[in-house]
Amino acid sequence: MSVELLDNPRFYGYRVRRQIEGQTYQEYFSLKENSKRLRGAKKNEVKAVADARDTELKALQQKQRDKNDREIQLDESGQIKGILCRMKREKSGTLTPVFQVGVMSRVREKIVNTTVSITRHGRVEAWQRAVDFYCEHKRIGKRTKAYKELNSRCPKPAQIKRYTQQ
C-alpha cells in the first residue's frame, strides 16, 4: 500500500504514490481546512478518498505488469530477458552450458531463479523446462501466443556456443 501520512511543517495529509511503467503518479490529500487540522469523521473521509485513489492506481499498475509479463523482451544480444544461456562451473570445476532463469515471480511475489543443464537434458528439453519455469512464475498459460513464441525461440547450437563463449 502506498498511502502515507505526512506530518511536517510544509504539509499535513496523505500522499498516494505508485510507479507505473517508469512514471511516478503522486497525489496529495490535505488534512487541513481553514488552517486547522481535521479530526474524526472528516479525517476518515479524506483517508477513504486517498485509499480509493490508491486502489485505482494499484489496479492500473497490476494491469501494466500483466501486460509486460505477456510480452517477450529481448536484450541487446538477442536473448530473452529472464532466460540466459551461460556456462556454469560445477563443483568438480568443469564448465557446463545451462539455461539460467531469473524472474520476478507473480506466484511468490519475489525473485526466483533456477538453472537447467543443457548437457543433461539436451538443448530442446532444457529449453522447454526453462520456458515452463518462466511461464509458471509469470502466469503465462500454455495455450497463449507468448508461450508458443517463447518455445519457438529455442537457441540453435551455434547460438548456444556463441552465448557461452562471451
Rosetta constraint file for C-alpha pairs under 8 A:
AtomPair CA 1 CA 54 HARMONIC 7.53 0.50
AtomPair CA 2 CA 15 HARMONIC 7.86 0.50
AtomPair CA 2 CA 16 HARMONIC 5.70 0.50
AtomPair CA 2 CA 17 HARMONIC 5.62 0.50
AtomPair CA 2 CA 18 HARMONIC 6.65 0.50
AtomPair CA 2 CA 54 HARMONIC 6.93 0.50
AtomPair CA 3 CA 14 HARMONIC 6.38 0.50
AtomPair CA 3 CA 15 HARMONIC 5.66 0.50
AtomPair CA 3 CA 16 HARMONIC 4.65 0.50
AtomPair CA 3 CA 17 HARMONIC 6.88 0.50
AtomPair CA 3 CA 50 HARMONIC 6.91 0.50
AtomPair CA 3 CA 51 HARMONIC 6.75 0.50
AtomPair CA 3 CA 54 HARMONIC 6.82 0.50
AtomPair CA 4 CA 14 HARMONIC 5.40 0.50
AtomPair CA 4 CA 15 HARMONIC 5.19 0.50
AtomPair CA 4 CA 16 HARMONIC 6.52 0.50
AtomPair CA 5 CA 12 HARMONIC 7.56 0.50
AtomPair CA 5 CA 13 HARMONIC 5.70 0.50
AtomPair CA 5 CA 14 HARMONIC 4.51 0.50
AtomPair CA 5 CA 15 HARMONIC 6.43 0.50
AtomPair CA 6 CA 11 HARMONIC 6.64 0.50
AtomPair CA 6 CA 12 HARMONIC 5.45 0.50
AtomPair CA 6 CA 13 HARMONIC 5.40 0.50
AtomPair CA 6 CA 14 HARMONIC 5.86 0.50
AtomPair CA 6 CA 15 HARMONIC 6.91 0.50
AtomPair CA 7 CA 11 HARMONIC 6.17 0.50
AtomPair CA 7 CA 12 HARMONIC 4.57 0.50
AtomPair CA 7 CA 13 HARMONIC 6.66 0.50
AtomPair CA 8 CA 12 HARMONIC 6.21 0.50
AtomPair CA 11 CA 30 HARMONIC 7.47 0.50
AtomPair CA 12 CA 30 HARMONIC 6.07 0.50
AtomPair CA 12 CA 31 HARMONIC 5.77 0.50
AtomPair CA 12 CA 32 HARMONIC 6.82 0.50
AtomPair CA 12 CA 37 HARMONIC 7.95 0.50
AtomPair CA 13 CA 28 HARMONIC 7.01 0.50
AtomPair CA 13 CA 29 HARMONIC 5.52 0.50
AtomPair CA 13 CA 30 HARMONIC 4.31 0.50
AtomPair CA 13 CA 31 HARMONIC 4.55 0.50
AtomPair CA 13 CA 32 HARMONIC 7.42 0.50
AtomPair CA 14 CA 28 HARMONIC 5.77 0.50
AtomPair CA 14 CA 29 HARMONIC 5.04 0.50
AtomPair CA 14 CA 30 HARMONIC 6.46 0.50
AtomPair CA 14 CA 31 HARMONIC 7.47 0.50
AtomPair CA 14 CA 47 HARMONIC 7.22 0.50
AtomPair CA 14 CA 50 HARMONIC 6.85 0.50
AtomPair CA 15 CA 26 HARMONIC 6.94 0.50
AtomPair CA 15 CA 27 HARMONIC 5.72 0.50
AtomPair CA 15 CA 28 HARMONIC 4.54 0.50
AtomPair CA 15 CA 29 HARMONIC 6.30 0.50
AtomPair CA 15 CA 50 HARMONIC 7.61 0.50
AtomPair CA 16 CA 25 HARMONIC 7.84 0.50
AtomPair CA 16 CA 26 HARMONIC 5.56 0.50
AtomPair CA 16 CA 27 HARMONIC 5.25 0.50
AtomPair CA 16 CA 28 HARMONIC 6.40 0.50
AtomPair CA 16 CA 50 HARMONIC 6.56 0.50
AtomPair CA 16 CA 53 HARMONIC 7.48 0.50
AtomPair CA 16 CA 54 HARMONIC 6.06 0.50
AtomPair CA 17 CA 24 HARMONIC 7.01 0.50
AtomPair CA 17 CA 25 HARMONIC 5.55 0.50
AtomPair CA 17 CA 26 HARMONIC 4.36 0.50
AtomPair CA 17 CA 27 HARMONIC 6.60 0.50
AtomPair CA 17 CA 54 HARMONIC 7.58 0.50
AtomPair CA 18 CA 24 HARMONIC 5.88 0.50
AtomPair CA 18 CA 25 HARMONIC 5.38 0.50
AtomPair CA 18 CA 26 HARMONIC 6.70 0.50
AtomPair CA 18 CA 54 HARMONIC 7.94 0.50
AtomPair CA 18 CA 57 HARMONIC 6.86 0.50
AtomPair CA 18 CA 58 HARMONIC 7.48 0.50
AtomPair CA 18 CA 61 HARMONIC 7.81 0.50
AtomPair CA 19 CA 23 HARMONIC 5.48 0.50
AtomPair CA 19 CA 24 HARMONIC 4.33 0.50
AtomPair CA 19 CA 25 HARMONIC 5.99 0.50
AtomPair CA 19 CA 61 HARMONIC 7.45 0.50
AtomPair CA 20 CA 24 HARMONIC 6.35 0.50
AtomPair CA 20 CA 25 HARMONIC 7.36 0.50
AtomPair CA 20 CA 60 HARMONIC 7.65 0.50
AtomPair CA 20 CA 61 HARMONIC 5.37 0.50
AtomPair CA 20 CA 64 HARMONIC 7.23 0.50
AtomPair CA 21 CA 61 HARMONIC 7.89 0.50
AtomPair CA 21 CA 64 HARMONIC 7.10 0.50
AtomPair CA 29 CA 46 HARMONIC 6.77 0.50
AtomPair CA 29 CA 50 HARMONIC 6.62 0.50
AtomPair CA 30 CA 46 HARMONIC 7.70 0.50
AtomPair CA 31 CA 37 HARMONIC 5.86 0.50
AtomPair CA 31 CA 38 HARMONIC 5.33 0.50
AtomPair CA 31 CA 43 HARMONIC 6.45 0.50
AtomPair CA 31 CA 46 HARMONIC 7.12 0.50
AtomPair CA 32 CA 36 HARMONIC 5.28 0.50
AtomPair CA 32 CA 37 HARMONIC 4.53 0.50
AtomPair CA 32 CA 38 HARMONIC 5.59 0.50
AtomPair CA 33 CA 37 HARMONIC 6.51 0.50
AtomPair CA 33 CA 38 HARMONIC 6.73 0.50
AtomPair CA 38 CA 42 HARMONIC 6.13 0.50
AtomPair CA 38 CA 43 HARMONIC 5.35 0.50
AtomPair CA 39 CA 43 HARMONIC 5.03 0.50
AtomPair CA 39 CA 44 HARMONIC 7.88 0.50
AtomPair CA 40 CA 44 HARMONIC 6.33 0.50
AtomPair CA 41 CA 45 HARMONIC 6.18 0.50
AtomPair CA 42 CA 46 HARMONIC 6.44 0.50
AtomPair CA 43 CA 47 HARMONIC 6.25 0.50
AtomPair CA 44 CA 48 HARMONIC 6.11 0.50
AtomPair CA 45 CA 49 HARMONIC 6.35 0.50
AtomPair CA 46 CA 50 HARMONIC 6.24 0.50
AtomPair CA 47 CA 51 HARMONIC 6.08 0.50
AtomPair CA 48 CA 52 HARMONIC 6.07 0.50
AtomPair CA 49 CA 53 HARMONIC 6.28 0.50
AtomPair CA 50 CA 54 HARMONIC 6.20 0.50
AtomPair CA 51 CA 55 HARMONIC 6.16 0.50
AtomPair CA 52 CA 56 HARMONIC 6.41 0.50
AtomPair CA 53 CA 57 HARMONIC 6.30 0.50
AtomPair CA 54 CA 58 HARMONIC 5.97 0.50
AtomPair CA 55 CA 59 HARMONIC 6.23 0.50
AtomPair CA 56 CA 60 HARMONIC 6.35 0.50
AtomPair CA 57 CA 61 HARMONIC 6.00 0.50
AtomPair CA 58 CA 62 HARMONIC 6.08 0.50
AtomPair CA 59 CA 63 HARMONIC 6.10 0.50
AtomPair CA 60 CA 64 HARMONIC 6.25 0.50
AtomPair CA 61 CA 65 HARMONIC 6.23 0.50
AtomPair CA 62 CA 66 HARMONIC 6.10 0.50
AtomPair CA 63 CA 67 HARMONIC 6.21 0.50
AtomPair CA 64 CA 68 HARMONIC 6.13 0.50
AtomPair CA 65 CA 69 HARMONIC 6.07 0.50
AtomPair CA 66 CA 70 HARMONIC 6.49 0.50
AtomPair CA 67 CA 71 HARMONIC 6.66 0.50
AtomPair CA 69 CA 138 HARMONIC 6.04 0.50
AtomPair CA 69 CA 140 HARMONIC 7.74 0.50
AtomPair CA 70 CA 138 HARMONIC 7.85 0.50
AtomPair CA 70 CA 140 HARMONIC 6.63 0.50
AtomPair CA 70 CA 146 HARMONIC 6.00 0.50
AtomPair CA 71 CA 146 HARMONIC 6.67 0.50
AtomPair CA 72 CA 80 HARMONIC 6.89 0.50
AtomPair CA 72 CA 81 HARMONIC 7.73 0.50
AtomPair CA 72 CA 146 HARMONIC 6.95 0.50
AtomPair CA 72 CA 150 HARMONIC 7.52 0.50
AtomPair CA 73 CA 80 HARMONIC 5.85 0.50
AtomPair CA 73 CA 81 HARMONIC 5.65 0.50
AtomPair CA 74 CA 78 HARMONIC 5.49 0.50
AtomPair CA 74 CA 79 HARMONIC 5.47 0.50
AtomPair CA 74 CA 80 HARMONIC 4.51 0.50
AtomPair CA 74 CA 81 HARMONIC 5.41 0.50
AtomPair CA 75 CA 79 HARMONIC 5.65 0.50
AtomPair CA 75 CA 80 HARMONIC 6.33 0.50
AtomPair CA 75 CA 81 HARMONIC 5.90 0.50
AtomPair CA 79 CA 83 HARMONIC 7.16 0.50
AtomPair CA 79 CA 84 HARMONIC 6.47 0.50
AtomPair CA 79 CA 85 HARMONIC 7.87 0.50
AtomPair CA 80 CA 84 HARMONIC 6.93 0.50
AtomPair CA 82 CA 100 HARMONIC 7.87 0.50
AtomPair CA 82 CA 101 HARMONIC 5.49 0.50
AtomPair CA 82 CA 102 HARMONIC 5.12 0.50
AtomPair CA 82 CA 103 HARMONIC 5.55 0.50
AtomPair CA 82 CA 134 HARMONIC 7.62 0.50
AtomPair CA 83 CA 99 HARMONIC 6.41 0.50
AtomPair CA 83 CA 100 HARMONIC 5.61 0.50
AtomPair CA 83 CA 101 HARMONIC 4.53 0.50
AtomPair CA 83 CA 102 HARMONIC 6.66 0.50
AtomPair CA 83 CA 130 HARMONIC 7.24 0.50
AtomPair CA 83 CA 131 HARMONIC 7.92 0.50
AtomPair CA 83 CA 134 HARMONIC 7.74 0.50
AtomPair CA 84 CA 99 HARMONIC 5.47 0.50
AtomPair CA 84 CA 100 HARMONIC 5.04 0.50
AtomPair CA 84 CA 101 HARMONIC 6.42 0.50
AtomPair CA 85 CA 97 HARMONIC 7.09 0.50
AtomPair CA 85 CA 98 HARMONIC 5.81 0.50
AtomPair CA 85 CA 99 HARMONIC 4.59 0.50
AtomPair CA 85 CA 100 HARMONIC 6.23 0.50
AtomPair CA 85 CA 160 HARMONIC 6.55 0.50
AtomPair CA 85 CA 163 HARMONIC 6.16 0.50
AtomPair CA 85 CA 164 HARMONIC 6.49 0.50
AtomPair CA 86 CA 97 HARMONIC 5.72 0.50
AtomPair CA 86 CA 98 HARMONIC 5.62 0.50
AtomPair CA 86 CA 99 HARMONIC 6.45 0.50
AtomPair CA 86 CA 100 HARMONIC 7.08 0.50
AtomPair CA 86 CA 160 HARMONIC 8.00 0.50
AtomPair CA 86 CA 163 HARMONIC 6.41 0.50
AtomPair CA 86 CA 164 HARMONIC 4.75 0.50
AtomPair CA 87 CA 95 HARMONIC 5.87 0.50
AtomPair CA 87 CA 96 HARMONIC 5.36 0.50
AtomPair CA 87 CA 97 HARMONIC 4.47 0.50
AtomPair CA 87 CA 98 HARMONIC 6.03 0.50
AtomPair CA 87 CA 164 HARMONIC 5.53 0.50
AtomPair CA 88 CA 95 HARMONIC 5.45 0.50
AtomPair CA 88 CA 96 HARMONIC 5.21 0.50
AtomPair CA 88 CA 97 HARMONIC 6.21 0.50
AtomPair CA 88 CA 98 HARMONIC 6.54 0.50
AtomPair CA 89 CA 93 HARMONIC 5.71 0.50
AtomPair CA 89 CA 94 HARMONIC 5.66 0.50
AtomPair CA 89 CA 95 HARMONIC 4.54 0.50
AtomPair CA 89 CA 96 HARMONIC 6.37 0.50
AtomPair CA 90 CA 94 HARMONIC 5.49 0.50
AtomPair CA 90 CA 95 HARMONIC 6.22 0.50
AtomPair CA 90 CA 96 HARMONIC 7.03 0.50
AtomPair CA 96 CA 117 HARMONIC 7.17 0.50
AtomPair CA 96 CA 118 HARMONIC 7.69 0.50
AtomPair CA 96 CA 119 HARMONIC 6.91 0.50
AtomPair CA 97 CA 117 HARMONIC 6.36 0.50
AtomPair CA 97 CA 118 HARMONIC 5.71 0.50
AtomPair CA 97 CA 119 HARMONIC 6.71 0.50
AtomPair CA 97 CA 164 HARMONIC 6.86 0.50
AtomPair CA 98 CA 115 HARMONIC 6.19 0.50
AtomPair CA 98 CA 116 HARMONIC 5.40 0.50
AtomPair CA 98 CA 117 HARMONIC 4.44 0.50
AtomPair CA 98 CA 118 HARMONIC 5.17 0.50
AtomPair CA 98 CA 119 HARMONIC 7.70 0.50
AtomPair CA 99 CA 115 HARMONIC 5.59 0.50
AtomPair CA 99 CA 116 HARMONIC 5.22 0.50
AtomPair CA 99 CA 117 HARMONIC 6.58 0.50
AtomPair CA 99 CA 118 HARMONIC 7.01 0.50
AtomPair CA 99 CA 126 HARMONIC 7.15 0.50
AtomPair CA 99 CA 127 HARMONIC 7.01 0.50
AtomPair CA 99 CA 130 HARMONIC 6.61 0.50
AtomPair CA 100 CA 113 HARMONIC 7.33 0.50
AtomPair CA 100 CA 114 HARMONIC 5.94 0.50
AtomPair CA 100 CA 115 HARMONIC 4.35 0.50
AtomPair CA 100 CA 116 HARMONIC 6.51 0.50
AtomPair CA 100 CA 130 HARMONIC 7.53 0.50
AtomPair CA 101 CA 113 HARMONIC 5.43 0.50
AtomPair CA 101 CA 114 HARMONIC 5.31 0.50
AtomPair CA 101 CA 115 HARMONIC 6.07 0.50
AtomPair CA 101 CA 130 HARMONIC 6.43 0.50
AtomPair CA 101 CA 133 HARMONIC 7.69 0.50
AtomPair CA 101 CA 134 HARMONIC 6.74 0.50
AtomPair CA 102 CA 111 HARMONIC 6.88 0.50
AtomPair CA 102 CA 112 HARMONIC 5.68 0.50
AtomPair CA 102 CA 113 HARMONIC 4.32 0.50
AtomPair CA 102 CA 114 HARMONIC 6.70 0.50
AtomPair CA 102 CA 134 HARMONIC 7.91 0.50
AtomPair CA 103 CA 111 HARMONIC 5.50 0.50
AtomPair CA 103 CA 112 HARMONIC 5.64 0.50
AtomPair CA 103 CA 113 HARMONIC 6.67 0.50
AtomPair CA 103 CA 134 HARMONIC 6.99 0.50
AtomPair CA 103 CA 137 HARMONIC 7.42 0.50
AtomPair CA 103 CA 138 HARMONIC 7.76 0.50
AtomPair CA 104 CA 109 HARMONIC 6.84 0.50
AtomPair CA 104 CA 110 HARMONIC 5.55 0.50
AtomPair CA 104 CA 111 HARMONIC 4.22 0.50
AtomPair CA 104 CA 112 HARMONIC 6.30 0.50
AtomPair CA 104 CA 137 HARMONIC 7.45 0.50
AtomPair CA 104 CA 138 HARMONIC 7.54 0.50
AtomPair CA 105 CA 109 HARMONIC 5.24 0.50
AtomPair CA 105 CA 110 HARMONIC 5.44 0.50
AtomPair CA 105 CA 111 HARMONIC 5.67 0.50
AtomPair CA 105 CA 112 HARMONIC 6.20 0.50
AtomPair CA 105 CA 137 HARMONIC 4.60 0.50
AtomPair CA 105 CA 138 HARMONIC 5.92 0.50
AtomPair CA 106 CA 110 HARMONIC 7.54 0.50
AtomPair CA 106 CA 137 HARMONIC 5.64 0.50
AtomPair CA 106 CA 138 HARMONIC 5.59 0.50
AtomPair CA 106 CA 139 HARMONIC 6.76 0.50
AtomPair CA 107 CA 136 HARMONIC 7.96 0.50
AtomPair CA 107 CA 137 HARMONIC 5.64 0.50
AtomPair CA 107 CA 138 HARMONIC 7.51 0.50
AtomPair CA 107 CA 139 HARMONIC 7.48 0.50
AtomPair CA 108 CA 137 HARMONIC 7.76 0.50
AtomPair CA 115 CA 130 HARMONIC 7.59 0.50
AtomPair CA 116 CA 121 HARMONIC 7.81 0.50
AtomPair CA 116 CA 126 HARMONIC 5.73 0.50
AtomPair CA 116 CA 127 HARMONIC 7.89 0.50
AtomPair CA 116 CA 129 HARMONIC 7.11 0.50
AtomPair CA 116 CA 130 HARMONIC 6.44 0.50
AtomPair CA 117 CA 121 HARMONIC 6.20 0.50
AtomPair CA 117 CA 122 HARMONIC 7.77 0.50
AtomPair CA 117 CA 126 HARMONIC 6.37 0.50
AtomPair CA 118 CA 122 HARMONIC 4.94 0.50
AtomPair CA 118 CA 123 HARMONIC 5.16 0.50
AtomPair CA 118 CA 126 HARMONIC 5.46 0.50
AtomPair CA 118 CA 127 HARMONIC 7.96 0.50
AtomPair CA 119 CA 123 HARMONIC 7.51 0.50
AtomPair CA 121 CA 125 HARMONIC 5.60 0.50
AtomPair CA 121 CA 126 HARMONIC 5.28 0.50
AtomPair CA 122 CA 126 HARMONIC 5.83 0.50
AtomPair CA 123 CA 127 HARMONIC 6.12 0.50
AtomPair CA 123 CA 157 HARMONIC 7.76 0.50
AtomPair CA 124 CA 128 HARMONIC 6.18 0.50
AtomPair CA 124 CA 154 HARMONIC 6.82 0.50
AtomPair CA 125 CA 129 HARMONIC 6.24 0.50
AtomPair CA 126 CA 130 HARMONIC 6.18 0.50
AtomPair CA 127 CA 131 HARMONIC 6.08 0.50
AtomPair CA 127 CA 151 HARMONIC 7.52 0.50
AtomPair CA 127 CA 154 HARMONIC 6.13 0.50
AtomPair CA 128 CA 132 HARMONIC 6.08 0.50
AtomPair CA 128 CA 151 HARMONIC 6.64 0.50
AtomPair CA 129 CA 133 HARMONIC 6.23 0.50
AtomPair CA 130 CA 134 HARMONIC 6.17 0.50
AtomPair CA 131 CA 135 HARMONIC 5.98 0.50
AtomPair CA 131 CA 147 HARMONIC 7.79 0.50
AtomPair CA 131 CA 150 HARMONIC 6.73 0.50
AtomPair CA 131 CA 151 HARMONIC 6.79 0.50
AtomPair CA 132 CA 136 HARMONIC 5.97 0.50
AtomPair CA 133 CA 137 HARMONIC 6.43 0.50
AtomPair CA 134 CA 138 HARMONIC 6.15 0.50
AtomPair CA 135 CA 139 HARMONIC 5.62 0.50
AtomPair CA 135 CA 140 HARMONIC 4.75 0.50
AtomPair CA 135 CA 141 HARMONIC 6.98 0.50
AtomPair CA 135 CA 142 HARMONIC 7.91 0.50
AtomPair CA 135 CA 147 HARMONIC 7.13 0.50
AtomPair CA 136 CA 140 HARMONIC 6.42 0.50
AtomPair CA 136 CA 141 HARMONIC 7.81 0.50
AtomPair CA 140 CA 144 HARMONIC 7.00 0.50
AtomPair CA 140 CA 146 HARMONIC 7.36 0.50
AtomPair CA 140 CA 147 HARMONIC 6.66 0.50
AtomPair CA 141 CA 147 HARMONIC 6.81 0.50
AtomPair CA 142 CA 147 HARMONIC 5.69 0.50
AtomPair CA 142 CA 148 HARMONIC 7.49 0.50
AtomPair CA 143 CA 147 HARMONIC 6.88 0.50
AtomPair CA 143 CA 148 HARMONIC 7.41 0.50
AtomPair CA 144 CA 148 HARMONIC 6.54 0.50
AtomPair CA 145 CA 149 HARMONIC 6.13 0.50
AtomPair CA 146 CA 150 HARMONIC 6.10 0.50
AtomPair CA 147 CA 151 HARMONIC 6.29 0.50
AtomPair CA 148 CA 152 HARMONIC 6.24 0.50
AtomPair CA 149 CA 153 HARMONIC 6.40 0.50
AtomPair CA 150 CA 154 HARMONIC 7.43 0.50
AtomPair CA 155 CA 159 HARMONIC 5.76 0.50
AtomPair CA 155 CA 160 HARMONIC 6.19 0.50
AtomPair CA 156 CA 160 HARMONIC 6.35 0.50
AtomPair CA 157 CA 161 HARMONIC 6.27 0.50
AtomPair CA 158 CA 162 HARMONIC 6.24 0.50
AtomPair CA 159 CA 163 HARMONIC 6.04 0.50
AtomPair CA 160 CA 164 HARMONIC 6.03 0.50
AtomPair CA 161 CA 165 HARMONIC 6.21 0.50
AtomPair CA 162 CA 166 HARMONIC 6.76 0.50
